[in-house]
Amino acid sequence: MEYLQRIKIGVHDYPAKIDLCVLEKIQEDYGSINEWERDILGIGFVTDDEGHVVIGEDNKPLAYSKEPSVKAIRAVLSLMINEGLEIEAEQMGVEWKPVSKALIDRECTTDYKVLAEIVHKEFSRCFAVKK
């Protein structure tokens, strides 16, 4: 049985999972998983007047810190919760009942910076190698 992370939204404690299904949807909806991750982490790239990313002396893009993106959080929150609910339902042998994005958005009272950390932690877990 797979262990699922839990996330509290309002009075509910939901299972949450980022896997290939969720990553595919992020890529479709957001454009790029790397861009989405930078937005979750609050990382921006310095650009010149023409909009090109500025490269530093170390041949790496110059970056700066910004607030985590609420758009990036909202892009994945309902996806990861519904993926967790589907997996949990399969494990328990019960019918899966999805939760609407609108309900999650409305009931969520967790600080967006905390949510960004929770989401990124789960994102990182999906790449962890089991030993």
C-alpha positions as CSV (number, residue, x, y, z in Angstrom):
1,M,0.0,0.0,0.0
2,E,1.4,3.4,-1.0
3,Y,1.9,6.0,1.6
4,L,0.3,9.3,0.6
5,Q,1.2,12.8,1.9
6,R,-1.7,14.6,3.5
7,I,-2.7,18.2,3.0
8,K,-5.3,20.1,5.1
9,I,-7.8,22.2,3.2
10,G,-10.4,23.9,5.4
11,V,-11.7,21.1,7.7
12,H,-10.7,18.3,5.3
13,D,-7.5,16.3,5.4
14,Y,-6.8,15.1,1.9
15,P,-4.3,12.7,0.4
16,A,-2.0,14.3,-2.2
17,K,0.2,12.8,-4.9
18,I,2.2,14.3,-7.7
19,D,3.0,11.6,-10.3
20,L,3.3,11.3,-14.0
21,C,-0.4,12.0,-14.5
22,V,-0.2,15.2,-12.6
23,L,3.1,16.2,-14.2
24,E,1.6,15.7,-17.7
25,K,-1.3,18.0,-16.8
26,I,1.0,20.7,-15.4
27,Q,3.0,20.5,-18.6
28,E,-0.2,20.8,-20.7
29,D,-1.7,23.6,-18.6
30,Y,1.3,25.6,-17.6
31,G,3.6,25.1,-20.5
32,S,6.7,23.8,-18.8
33,I,7.4,21.8,-15.6
34,N,10.6,23.8,-15.0
35,E,8.8,27.1,-15.3
36,W,6.1,25.9,-12.9
37,E,8.7,24.7,-10.4
38,R,10.5,28.1,-10.5
39,D,7.2,29.8,-9.9
40,I,6.5,27.5,-6.9
41,L,9.9,28.3,-5.5
42,G,9.7,32.0,-6.2
43,I,12.7,32.1,-8.6
44,G,12.8,34.6,-11.5
45,F,15.4,35.2,-14.1
46,V,16.9,38.6,-14.8
47,T,16.1,39.8,-18.3
48,D,17.5,42.5,-20.6
49,D,15.5,45.2,-22.3
50,E,14.6,42.8,-25.1
51,G,13.3,40.1,-22.7
52,H,16.3,37.8,-23.1
53,V,17.6,36.0,-19.9
54,V,20.8,37.6,-18.7
55,I,23.7,35.0,-18.4
56,G,26.3,35.6,-15.6
57,E,30.0,35.1,-15.7
58,D,29.6,31.5,-14.6
59,N,27.5,30.9,-17.8
60,K,24.3,30.4,-15.7
61,P,21.2,32.6,-15.8
62,L,21.1,35.4,-13.3
63,A,18.2,34.7,-10.9
64,Y,16.4,36.6,-8.2
65,S,13.9,35.7,-5.4
66,K,10.3,36.6,-5.6
67,E,7.0,35.5,-4.0
68,P,5.8,32.0,-4.8
69,S,3.2,32.1,-7.5
70,V,-0.4,31.6,-6.4
71,K,-1.2,30.7,-10.1
72,A,1.4,27.9,-9.9
73,I,-0.1,26.6,-6.6
74,R,-3.6,26.7,-8.0
75,A,-2.4,25.0,-11.2
76,V,-1.5,21.8,-9.2
77,L,-3.4,21.8,-5.9
78,S,-6.6,20.2,-7.1
79,L,-4.7,17.9,-9.4
80,M,-2.5,16.5,-6.7
81,I,-5.5,16.2,-4.2
82,N,-7.7,14.4,-6.8
83,E,-4.8,12.1,-7.8
84,G,-4.3,11.2,-4.1
85,L,-8.1,10.6,-3.6
86,E,-8.1,8.3,-6.6
87,I,-5.1,6.3,-5.4
88,E,-6.5,6.1,-1.9
89,A,-9.9,4.9,-3.2
90,E,-8.2,2.2,-5.3
91,Q,-6.2,1.0,-2.3
92,M,-9.4,0.9,-0.2
93,G,-11.5,-0.7,-2.9
94,V,-14.1,2.1,-2.8
95,E,-15.5,4.5,-5.4
96,W,-13.4,7.6,-6.2
97,K,-15.2,10.9,-5.6
98,P,-13.3,13.9,-7.0
99,V,-13.2,17.3,-5.3
100,S,-13.8,20.4,-7.4
101,K,-11.1,23.0,-7.9
102,A,-13.5,25.7,-6.9
103,L,-14.2,23.9,-3.5
104,I,-10.5,23.5,-2.8
105,D,-9.8,27.2,-3.7
106,R,-12.7,28.4,-1.6
107,E,-11.9,26.3,1.5
108,C,-8.1,26.8,1.5
109,T,-7.0,29.0,4.3
110,T,-3.4,27.9,4.5
111,D,-0.8,30.7,3.8
112,Y,0.3,30.5,0.1
113,K,4.0,30.4,1.1
114,V,3.3,27.3,3.3
115,L,1.3,25.8,0.4
116,A,4.1,26.4,-2.0
117,E,6.5,24.5,0.4
118,I,4.1,21.6,0.8
119,V,3.5,21.4,-3.0
120,H,7.2,21.5,-3.8
121,K,8.0,18.9,-1.2
122,E,5.6,16.5,-2.8
123,F,6.9,17.5,-6.3
124,S,10.4,16.5,-5.0
125,R,9.1,13.2,-3.6
126,C,8.0,12.1,-7.1
127,F,11.6,12.0,-8.2
128,A,13.0,10.3,-5.1
129,V,14.7,7.0,-5.8
130,K,13.7,4.2,-3.5
131,K,16.6,2.2,-2.1
